[in-house]
Amino acid sequence: MEFKAFKMDGLGNDFVIIDQRHNHIELTNDQIKKICNRNFIGCDQLIYIKKNEKIDADMKFYNSDGSVSGACGNGSRCVAYLLSKEINKNKIILGTESGNLESKILKEKLVETKIGLAKTNWDEIPLAKKSDTINLKYKIIDNNNKEHFGGTAVNVGNPHVVFFVNNIENFNLEKIGPEIENDKLFPKKCNVTLAKIINENHIKVKVWERGAGLTKACGTAACATAFAAKINGKIKNKTEIEFELGKLSIFIDENGNIYMTGPVSNIDQIQIKI
């Protein structure tokens, strides 16, 4: 099978985007994992664009391990930009498993996406048992073998746990991430973020993404971190979340809606033979 696809990224968080609207390309789970593998094409997530007569399109997300993801913030911004070029519109509405996402193209390669409301009830994350989601009192151990307790659980389309620490480099996220992701407390697994508050306008993070591992950036993690920081009294309504290759701006309005703004890459068309 051979077909065209697109490759894009938001701050290094990269995607293979397959348009199913006019050419029904259906991949097996093994083929999805092969495309995502860095030894073949490589990406954090594979995204299908699907036809929807009522809005601009639907999206379906697959993690690099072949599992389905409910939402992908940077991927949504990339697809919105791609479709805005195709249909010459600056406002794009895309359907996901977690609801419709509205994006605006603010200027060339700068996209704002309204992620919507965060969920913080234990059964909405979901957690396996009733817990204080603002402070899970979850133990993580740093590189000096010192114990830290915390963890704020937020669902912004995907389940996230955010730990506020003094030094994000002082933890082995490659070890901690999969341990927490697969903990029985999280029946649908979770994304894990280490966050350092620089000031209320600047938070530095490292992210372990459910089903994808360490990622250069994660849009929903940025949203979850900002929201967790707000409910913990660390920020007000607006902050910048810094990743390895740049920042995403997060704004939370008076109704609790989360807006994410950041850059997207060029649109590269690629040929896949699998």
NORPEHU-V344376 format. One record per run of one state. SS is the DSSP state (a for helix, b for strand, c for the rest). FROM is the first residue (numbers start at 0). TO is the last residue. Records with the same first field share a line. If there is no record, write none. Layout:
SS = FROM-TO / FROM-TO
//
This chain:
c = 0-0 / 10-11 / 19-27 / 36-43 / 50-55 / 63-66 / 69-71 / 87-89 / 96-97 / 107-108 / 117-117 / 119-120 / 125-136 / 141-145 / 150-150 / 155-157 / 164-166 / 170-171 / 181-189 / 199-200 / 209-211 / 215-217 / 231-236 / 243-244 / 252-255 / 263-266 / 273-273
b = 1-9 / 12-18 / 44-49 / 56-62 / 67-68 / 90-95 / 98-106 / 109-116 / 118-118 / 137-140 / 146-149 / 151-154 / 158-163 / 190-198 / 201-208 / 212-214 / 237-242 / 245-251 / 256-262 / 267-272
a = 28-35 / 72-86 / 121-124 / 167-169 / 172-180 / 218-230
//
